[in-house]
C-alpha cells in the first residue's frame, strides 16, 4: 500500500472498498508489529506510514457515512413535512410538554453511552444522591427499601438454617489488623484510618473495618472451648469502608457499602463444606427469586480467591450492555488459616479429648446486587423493577378532565388501592395536583414501577381500566381489564413479568458464552461483549500473563478506534476496554467441578485442569 494506491481507492468512491482497504492495512500493521516483537526487525517506519494511510481511509469512511446520514435525515424530514402537516399543533403541544419536564426522564440511550445512562438512571429514579465525599453515596428511600427486602429474604434463610445475628464494633486496632497478615496486605491500600479525636492524636491509629475477621475472631477464641460450642454461626448486617482507587460506580464499586458478613466455625471439614454451598445457594436464590437475575455458581481460581482462604465459591452475573461479568456474592472456606496459634489461636477440645483448631467459613452479600439489577434490566426509560422487589408494585393514576366528575375517579382509585393493599399488593395513588398524566407516567416509568393502572370517567362507566406493564412497550399492549378481573389479572402479570425478565436475562447470558481452545480466540470475542469458557491450567503465573497481555491488546485496540473515529466518538465510547480475568470455574449441576484430561491450557503449554470462565469484569 502506498499513497498513490490510497488516492486511487478513494477516488472510486466505493465505501465498502475503502473499508476493506482499511482492514487490510490494519492486518499488515499487526503482522509487522508481531514481527518486530518476535524477530527484532525494525518496522517502525513502515508501521508509521501505514498508520497514516489507515487514518486517511478511516476519515474518508467517516465522512461518507456522515454525508449518507445527512442525506437520509433530509429525506426523512421532507417526508415527515409532507405527511404530518395536519398534526403540527398536536406535536407542538407534546414537544412543549416534554421540554417542560426535561431532566425528569432519561435522555441518554444505554446503547449510546452506557456509563452516562447508568449515572442518569440511578439519580433521576431517586435511587441515590451524590455526597460531598467522592465514592460515597446517599441511599434514598427507593433503593433502601429494595435493600430491606433483600435483607429480609436472606435473613429469614439464615435464621431458618441456625445462624444468629449480632453486631461487632466498627473500629479495629492496627495491631489486630496486622495479625491477619495475608489478608491485611490485600486490603492495606484501601484501609481508612482514624488518627485523632478532636484536636488530639490517638495513641494508636484505628482502622475502619474493611471486613471483620480481625474484629470478630479474638472473641471466637474466647467463646469456643469445646466441640459442644460448635458450630458457632454468626452474621452481622453492617457497613464497611474500602478506599478504592478505581473509578467509583454507584452500588457496583464505592468506598462505603452495606452488606451482611457471616462467620462460622465448625468441628469438621465436611460440615464447613456443606455450609459454603448452602449459603451460596441462598445468594443465587436471592438473585433469581427477587431480582430476576441468572448467575453461574463456581469456584474462584487460586489467583482470584479470598486472601487466606482454602477456597472461594462465587456466583457470577453478566451485564449484556457492557459484556462484563460481575462477582455477585461469595462464600469462602477459610480452613484453619485464621484459627492457628500465630493468627487468632482458636482451639477446642474434641470428642476424644484432643485439642484442635475449628474449620472456619465466611460469606458476604452486598448492595452491589442492586446495581446488577439496574444494569441488567434497566432500559431507555429508566429502571425496570421486578415485582417482588419493587417498593411500589402498582401505581394508580386518576385521569382528571375539565367538566368531568373528578371526585368519582378519585373515589374509584382509592377503592382499587384498598383492594390491592388488602391482598398484599403494594400500591399507590398518584393524585398530585398540577401534574399532567404524561408527567405522572414519566415519573413512575423512570422509577420502574411494574404496573400502572389508568382510571378516567369513561373507565368508570365501562367498569374497566387500562393496565400497563413496565416491561412492555406502552403503545403495543394496553389491555383493558374489567373491575371483576383486575386483582387476578395483576397477580398473573406479576408472575409473567418475573418469568419474562429472568428468561430474557438468562437467554442473553447463555448466548454470550463462547467456548474457545486458544488465547487468540479470546480478545475478539471479549470485544464483542461476550465471555469465554476455556480449558485452563489454573496457574497463578499463567493467569497473571493473561491479564497483562489482554490489557495491552485492549488498550492498543482502543487506541486504533480513537485514531480512526476520535476520542469522544460513539465508536470509542462503545469499546469495551480492560484486562481479562477469570470469573469462576463453573460447577456441574451436582456442585462438583469437572476435571479435564489430556487437554492443553488455552494460554500456555501446560495441561489444563478445568474449564474456566474468563471475561472483563466490574
N, C-alpha and C positions, 0 to 999 in steps of 0.2 A: 504494500500500500504506500502511495506517495501522494503529494499534493495534487498532481495532475489527475490521478485516478479519483481522488475525493471530489474535485471540481466536476469531473465528468459524471459521477454518480448523482451529485446534487442537481446538475443541470437537467437531468432527465425527469426530475420531479416526482419519482415514484417513492412514496413514503415507506412501503414495505421493503424496497431495495435498500433504502438508506438505513432503515432499522437493522436489516441483516448485515449490512456492511459494518455498522457499529458493533454488532455482536461478534463478528469475525475479528475485528480489531481487539476487542476485549479478550478473546480467547488467545490471540497472539501475545498480548501483554502478559497474560497469566503464564503462558509457556516460557516466555523469556525470563520472567521473574523467577520461576522454578529452576530454570537452567542456571541463573545467576546464583541461586541459593545452593543448589546441589553440586554444580560443577565449577563454580567460581568464575564463570565467564562474565566479562564486563559488558552488560547490555544496556547500561543506563541511557546512553544517547538514543538508542533505538526506542527504548520504552518511553522516554520523554516525548520523542517525535510522534509516536503512535498515540500517546495520551492527548496530544494536541489535535490529531485528526479525529479521535474519538469524541472530544469535546465539540468540535465543529459539526460533526454528524449529529450529535445529541441535540445541539441547539437548533439545528435545522429541523429535526423531527418535532421538537417542542414548538417551533414557530408554525410549522404546518398544521400541527394539531390545534394550536390556538386559533389559527385562521379558520380551520374547519368548524371549531366550536362557535366562533363568532357568526359564521355563515348560517349555521344551524339555528342559533339564537335569533338571528334576524328573520329567518323563515318562520320560526315559531311565533315570533312577535307579530309578524304580519298576519299569520293565520289566526292568532287569538283576536287581533283587532277586527278581523272580518267576521268572526263567529260570535263575539261576545258584546257587541255594541248595546244590545238590549239589557245586558246585565251590569252595565257600568256602575249604576247607582248602588246596587246591592253589593258589588265587590268593594266599592269605595268604603261603604259603611263597615264591612267586615274587616277590611285592611286597617281602618282607623281604630276599630275596637282592639285588634291585635296589637297595634302600636301602643295603645294606652297601657296595655298590660305587659309590655316588653320588660324583661327582667324577672318575670314570674314564671314563665315557661322555659323550656330548654331550646336554645337556638344554635347549638353546636351538634352536628351529627357525629355519632360514635364512629362511623366509618371514615370520617374526615380527619378527626383528631381525637383519638380515644382518651388520652390523658386529660385534655381540656373538657371533654364531655363528662368524664367521671367527676372532675372537680366541680363542675357546674351542677351536676345532679345531686351530689351529697350536700351542697349548700342550699340550693333552691327547694329541695324537698324537705328542708329543715331537719336533716339527719344530724348534721354537725354545724358548728360555727368555729371560725378560726380564733385562736388565742394569741396573746402577745408574746408567747414563747414558741419559737419555731419547733415544729414536730409534736406539739401538744394541742389537743382539740377538745372542744366542748361537746359532750354528748347531749343533744337536745332530747326532749321527751319522746319524740317519734322513734329515734334509734334506741334510746334506753329501754323503752317498753319492749322492743324486739329482743334486746339482750335479756330482759327479765323473763321472757317466755322461753328463751334458750336455757337460762339458768334453771327454771322450774322443771323443764324436761330432763335435764341431766341430773339435777339434784334428786329428783324422785328415783331415777335409776340407781344413783349411787347409794341412797339410803336403803332402797329395797335389797341391795347387794350386801349391806352391812357396813358401809362407810359412814363415819361420823364427821360432822362439820366442826371446825374450830377456827381460831384466829391467832396468828403469831405476830409479833411486832414488825414494824416497817423497817427499822434500823438494825444494822449488824456491824459489829466492830471489825476493824481492818484485820486484826489477828485471826478472828474466826473465819473471815472470808478467805484469808490466805491458807487456812487449813486445807481447804478444798483446792489444792494446788493446780491440778489439771484443769478443772472447771474454771478456776479463777483466771488462769491465763487466757482462756477462751473469752471470758466476759470482761476482763480488766479494762480494755479500751473504752467500754461502754458504761462503766460504773460511775454513778453520780455520787459525790461525797458531800457530807455536811461537816463543816470545819469550824463554825462559830455559833454561839448563841448570843444575841445582842451584839455588843462590840467586843466580846471576849472570845478568845480562841479556846476550842476544846483541847483537853489533854491528849485525846486520841480521836482522830477523824473517824466519822461513822459513815458507812455506805448505806444508800437507799437500795433495798433489795432488788437485784436483777432476777433473782429466783431464790427459793427459800431453803435449800438443803442445809446451808450453814446456820440458818436461823432455827430450824426445827430439830436437826439430828442430835445436838447436845441434849435436848430434852428426851429424845428417844433413848439415848444411852442411860438416862436416869430412870426412865419408866419401865424399861424392859429388863427383867431379871431371869425369867423362866419361860419355858415353852408355853406355860399357861397364859403368859402375857401376849401371846401371838395368836392370830395375826393382829398387828396394830395398823389400822387403816384410817387415815385422817385426810380431810380435804378442807381447803380454805378458798373462799371467794375474795379476791383482793385485787390490788393494782400492783404493777411492778414498773420500774424505770430502767430503760436501757438507752444510753445516749448514742443512738445510731448516727453514723456518719453519712449513710446513704440518703438520697433524696426521700423526704417523708411523703407518705401517701395515706390519707385518712383511712382508718380501720386496718389497712394492709400493713403499713410499716410506720410506726410512730414511737416517740421517745417514752411515752407513758401509755400503757394499755391495761385493760381489765381482763382477768382470766380466772379460771379455777386451777389450782395445782393440788394434785393428790399425791400423798407419800405413804407408802406402806412397807411393813416389814413382815417377813414370812419365815416359817420354820423350814420349809423345803423348797427346792428349786421348782418342782412340779407345780406347787401351789402358786408360786410367783409367776411362772409362765402362763398359767391359766388366767390369772388376773390381767396380765398385759393384754391378752387378746379380748378378754371380756370388756375392758374399758374401751379398747379400740372399736369394738362393736357398738358401744353406746355412742361414740363420736360419729361413726358412719351413719347410725340411725338418726342422729340429730340433723345431719346434713340432708339426709334423704326425706325423713318424715316431716321436718319443719321447713327446711329451706329449698326442697326440691332439687338438690344438687347431687349428682353421682360422684362417687370417689373411688379410687383404686387403693385397696389395702395392700401393704407390703412392708418390707424391712429396709431400713436405710443401709447404704454401704458403709464400710469402716470409715471412710473419709467424711461422710455426712452424719454419722450417728452422734448422739449427745456425748459431750466430752465426759469420759469416765464411765460410761455405760458399757455393760456387756453387749447389749444390742438395743436398737431403737426400732420400734414399729411406727408406721405412719399411715395416714390416709391422704392421698394426693388428688386435688381437684384440677380442673383445666378451664382456662378462660378463652373461649373461641375468638373473641375480639382481638386479643393480643397474641394468642398462641402460647401463652406462658402457663407453666404449671404453678400450683400453689400448694405449699405444705399446709394442709387444713388443720391437722391436730396430730399429736404424737403421744405414744405410750412407751416408756423405757423400762427395761430390766437393768438395774444398776449392779446386780450381783452383790458381791461383798466388798466392792471397792470403797464404799463410804463407811462401812462398819468395822473395818480392820483397825488395829491399835493406832497406827500412825495417822489415821483420819479422825473418826469420832468414837472409836472404841466401844461399839455397841455389841454386847455379848449376852448370851442367855444359856441357862443350864437345860440341856435337852433331856429327853425321856430316859436316857442311860446315864444321867448324872455327869455328862461331859459338857465342857464349855464350848460354845460355838458362836459364830457370827451369823446373824439372820441374812436372808436374801431380801434385798430392797427393790422396790419399784417407784417410779414417779411418772406422772401423766398430767397433761395440760391441754386446755381448750380455751381459745381467746376470742376477743371481739373481732379478730380478723375474719371470722365466719360471716359477719355482717357485710364486710367489704366484698367477700367472694360472692355472696348472694347478689349484690348490686352489679358486680362485673359480669356475672353470668346471665342474669335475667333482664337487666335494665335495657330500655330502648330509647328511641329518639324523643319520646315524650317524657322520660324520667324513670322513676322506679317502677318495677313490676313486682309487687309483693305476693308471695304465696299465701293463700287464705289462712293457713294455720298459724302464721307468724304475724299477720297484719294487725296493728293496733286497732284499726277500724276496718271491719270486713265489708261493710255495706254503707255507702253514703246515700242519703235520700235527698233529692233536690226538688223542692216545691217550685213549680213554674208559675209566676205571677204575671198576669196580663191586665192592661187597663180595662176598666168597665167589666171585669170578671169577678167572681166571688172568690177572693183570695183566702178568706177565713176557712172555707170548706177544704181548700187544698192543704192548708196548714194543719187542720184537724186530721185529715186523712194521713198526712205524712207522720204525724205523731202516733196514730193508731198502728201504722206499719212498723214504726220504730219500737213500740211497746211489744208487738207481736214477735218481732225478731229477738228482742232482748230476753223475753220470757223463754225463748227456745235456745238460749246460749249463743246467740249471734251478736257480735259486737257491731253496733250500728250507730249512725249519727245523722241528725237532720241539719242540713246547711240552710238555715233560714235567715242568713245575714241580709240586712237591708243595704241597698245601694250597690249590690253586686249583680251583674248580669248573669244569666245562665252560662254563657260561654266562659266567663271568668271563674265561676264555680267549678265547671267541668275541668278547666285548666289546672286549677288549684289541686284537685284531688287526683287528676291523672299524674301530675308531677310526683305526688306522694305515693302513688302506686296502689291506691285502694282497689281491691279486687273487683267489686261490683258497685255499679251506680244505678239507682232507681230514679226515674224522672216521673213526676206527677203534675199534671195540669188539669184544668177544669174538664176538658173533654175526656181525659182518662177516668175521672171520677164518674162521669155519665156512663161510660162504657164498662166501668168496674174492671179495668185492666190497665197495666202500667208498662212503660218501656224499661227494659232491664239490659244494661250494657256491661260487658265483661272487659276488664282492663287489658287482658292479653289478646283480645280480638279487635280487629280494625272496626272502628265505630260505625262507619257507613256501610260495612259489609254485613254486619249482624246486629240488628236492633230488635230482638224478639219482643213481642207484645204478650205479656203474661197476665192471665186473669187473676183476680184477687184470691180466689179459692186455691189456685195452684202456686201462688207466689212462694210460700215457705218451702215447699218441696222442690220447686224449681231452683231456688237459691242453694239449697243443700246439694242438689245434683250438680250445679255449676261449680261449687267449691271442689267437689270430688274430681270433676272433669278438668278443672283448671290445674289442680295439683298434678294430675297424671300427665297432662299435656306439657307442663313446664318441665317436669322431671324427664319425660321421654325425649323431649326436644334437646335438653342439655346432654342426655346420655348419648343420643344419636350423633351429636356434634363431637363429643369426646371420642366415641368409638371410631368414627370415620377419619379422625385426625391422628390416630396412632398408626405409624408406619413401621413395619418390620424391616430391618436392614442387617447386612452382614459385614459392611466395611465402613470405615470412617468417612471416606469420600462421599458416601451417600447422605451423610447426616446434615451438613450445613445447608445444602439446597432445600431439604425438607423442613428444617427449622425456619428458613427464610420464608417458607410457605405457611408459617404459623402452625406447624404441626409438632408433635413429639414423636420420639422414635423408640422402638424396642429392639435392643441389640444384645448379642452374646458378649459378656464382659468378664474379664479375669478377676475383677474385684480389687486389684492393686491400688493402693493409695497413690503411688507414684504415677501409675498409668492414668488415673483419673485427674491428677494434677496436670499432666501433659494435655489431656483432652480440654480441660478448662482454659489453659494458656493458649493453645493452638486455636481453639474455636473463638476466643476473644479477639485474637489478632485478625483472623479471617473475617469476623463480623465487622470489626472497625474498618477494614480495607473495603469491604462491600459497601458500607455506609458512605465512605469517602467517594467511591465511584458514583453512587447515586447523587451525592451532593454536587460533584463536579459536573454531572450531566444535567441536573434539573434545578440546582440551587439549594442552599442550606435550609430555607424555610418552605420549600415546595411541598405539596401534598405527597409527592412520591417519597421524599426524605422522611416526612412525618410518619409514613406507613411502614418504614423499615423497622423490623424487629431486631434491635441491637442487643449485645451482651453475650457473655460466655455460656456454653452449655455445661450442665451439671447433671449428675444422677439424681433422679427424683425418688425412685424406690426399686427394689427387687420385688415384683408383684407376687402375691400369694396365689396358690391354687385355691380352688373352691373349698377344700378342707383345711385351709390355713397353712399348708406346707409350702415349701419352696422347691421347685423342680431343679435338680442338678443336671447340668449338661455333660455329655460325654463326647470326646473326640471332635470338639468344635473349637475353632480358634477365636480368640478375642477380636472384636471388630476394630480395635485401636492399636493392638500390639501383636507380637508373635507368640505370646503365651496362650495357654489353653484357657478357654472360658469356663467359668463356674456356673453362672446363672444368666438368664435373660434379664436385662436391666432396662428400666425406663429412663431415657435421657431427654432433656429439654432445657429451654430457658425458663427461668422462674422469677417470681417476685421475691 
